[in-house]
């Protein structure tokens, strides 16, 4: 990849910023690290820049940064052997481009386990609890813990805040939270947690005073979930103990007959690691198509590849079933919001998903447009359909500012 570097336009934007209001958001994946630098105050968050270190640990890594207007600041090949190197690269970029240093760092944490259900400052006790929670999300938690540790080194003395994807669902009613397993296991924290909570928070925040009584949020991307929101609060969601359940995803199976796993353990000698690899990395769209987990590439192949077509159809079908289930949980629906990479940008997927929900007056126009903020249902429907961006980083920096800098929840 060619290197593109420009003088950071956010520098001028940030020049007059109060250094005490600068917050860095870090969103770690197993082989990537997304980040955003924001100026935050009581009125909201102003993005100064955003970027991502991709393919960490691989030879063909990429480091890409954009300013607040979407202009490219740098896009270059970058060999980043570890999350530590990615954090160091971000820190070096902020320093060499004259950006103000962060006064606090916020982290997206997928799972806090049963002992961490609310966003909080990270101290030694919290970090120990996060380490214990790694058993609940062994794919996501180790890199997130590594990023927190490295961020403490590179931004010495700067408060770190953990923002949990499970927090939005912490008030699930017992009927939705409880799994039908023995009480002794439930007492150990084996329950429905729900995920994509920061995304759901961002949708509720964007809707503001327009949040209806009965809202369903379909976060559709490489990871996907459907959440029922009543009076602004989560009452049920498709993911459970881990981010592996619910609808079909890019490489994750979603809901699966438990008998499949016991069959594989008994007849094929699968151990826990093999089952985890199958369910999280070799199933979903990838497993169905046999070629790819990316919806865009599957659409390109669908005209000549029956397996790719089936993968797309099954994805939409599984989302549609979950939406119908959440309508039942809510006792109706006033608004359906699509978000995430597929939910926001794939009009055809939205149209197919909604196509068989017309029984509840959920219908799109012929284009299935659904641009951000634009209702796409027919006139005077019982249920509107909208597509809105997932603004997880906004939620991270707002929580971080409130907990670490503003000193008030």
C-alpha positions, 0 to 999 in steps of 0.5 A: 500500500502506498503511503499517504501523509498530510498535515493534520487539520485537527491540529488547528481545531485542537489548538485552542482545546482545553487539554483537560478535555481531550479523551482517547478512545481505544477499541481493541480486536483480536488483530486490530486496534481502532482509536479516536481522539476527541475533545469532550465537554458537557455539550458532547464530543468533538472528534479530532481524528480517528484511525485503526491499526489493522492486521496486527501480528501480520506482515501486511499490517496497515496504519490509517488515520483520518481527521474529523472531516474524513480526510486522510492524514496517513495511510501506510503499510505498517508491521505491528507485531503486537497490541503493544506496538500498535499503542506505541504507534498511536502515541507516536503519531499523536506526538509527532503531529502535535496533537494534544495529549489525552487527559484520559483513555477510555477502553471498549471492553466486551465482557466484565463478567458478573462482577463488573456491570457498569462503566468504571475507572480501572484500578488494580482491583478492577484489572484483576476482575477483568482478568477473571472475566476473560474466561467469559470471552477468551477471544476478545478479552486478552487483547483488550487487557493487553491494550489497557496494560500498554496504554498505562505505560505509554500514557503514564499517570493518565486515568483509564476507564473501562466501558462495557458492552454488557452495561446497557443490558445489566438491568435485564429482567429475570425472565430474559437474563436467566438461563435454564440451567441448574442454580449452582451454575447460575450462581457462578455468573452463567447467565445472559449478558448481552453485547453491543451495548455501547452501540445500543446506547449510541442509538438511544442517544441519537434518537434523544426525545424521539426514543419510542416506547417500543424500540428494536435495534438490529446491530448487524456487522461481522458481529450481529445482535438484535435488542428489544428496548422498552422505555429506553432500557434493554429488556431482551437481546439475542446474544447470551453468555458470550458474543457467540449466540443469537443471529448468524454472524460473519464467522460465528454460528449464532444459536446452535443446537447444544446437541451439535456440540455434544455430538462433536465432543463424543463422536469427533473428539472435539475438545473445548478449544476445537469447539471454540474455534469452530463456533467463533471462527469457522462458522456463520457466513464463512462456514455456510459459503465456504469462501468468505465472511464479508457480506460485500464479497458474498454479494459479488459471488452470489450470482454464480455461487449457490453457497454464497446465496444461501449464506446471505439468505440464512443471515437475513432469515435469522435476523428476521426471526429475532426481530419477530421474537423481540416484537413478542417480548415488547408486545409490539414495535414502534421503531426498528433501527438498523445499525452496524456495517451491514445494518447501516449500509446494506439496503438490500439486506434491510429490504429482505429482512423487513420483507416478511415483517409486513404482517406488522406494518413494517415495510420499506419503500422500493429502494429500501434506502434507509439513510441515516436519520431518514424514515423509510416506511410507507406513510402513516405506518405503525412502525418506522424503519431507520438506519443510523450509524453506530457511534460506540466511540462517542459513548466511550469518550462521554463515559470516560470524561464523566468518570475520569475528568468531570467526576460525575456519572 
